[in-house]
C-alpha cells in the first residue's frame, strides 16, 4: 500500500510564509490524486481547507493556497496568524482508496 | 446550513461491536456520500471508507474489510458505521463527513473506547 508523507513539524513566524508538502511513495503527486488539505486544532474536528489541489471553500482564509510543487502537493500559508497554529493533514486518492498523510504540526512563533 | 451530528461516546469490551450514527441536515442527502475517518489518541487521521447515499455502494479501507459495515437510512437522513470484533487499538474518535468525492463538512466526532 502507498504511504503519504508530510513534514512532522514546521515553525513559522507571525506574518511569515511557510509551505507544507505532501508526497507519495508511488511517485509524483498529480492532480489525479485530487489532493485535499485539512486543518485540525486540539480537541476539534478537522476542517477542510483545500480540495482538488487548489480549490478553496467559502470558509478558507485567503492566506491559504494549494498547488503542486516538485512532484508533491503543497499548502502555502502566506501571512501566518497565531490562530493558524494547528495540525495539517493532506489526503490523496488512489484508485479505490484514500490515504491521509501523517500530519504536520505547525507552530506560529 | 449543513450539519452532521453524531451519536455520543461509547465504551465497549474487546470483541464487542459498536454502531455510530451521523444525522445530517441542510442539504439533499442523496447528493453526497458519507466518509468515515478515525483518529486514535494522539495520532493522525485514518480514512475508513465511503458510502454512496444514492445507491448504498461502499468502499472500505482494506485492513477493515470484514469488520466494518457502513449503511444509510434516507428516510431519516442518517448514516451509520458499525465496527465489529473491537480491539483496544480501535479506541479512537470516529468522524463522519459529507463527501462528494472527499470530505467537506464534518461531524463533531464520537469517542469509542475499547477496554475491559
Interface residues (C-beta under 8 A of the other chain):
Chain A: X1 X34 X36 X38 X40 X45 X46 X47 X48 X51 X52 X57 X87 X89 X91 X93 X96 X97 X98 X99 X100 X101 X102 X103
Chain B: X35 X37 X44 X45 X46 X47 X50 X59 X61 X62 X95 X97 X101 X102 X103 X104 X105 X106 X107 X108 X109
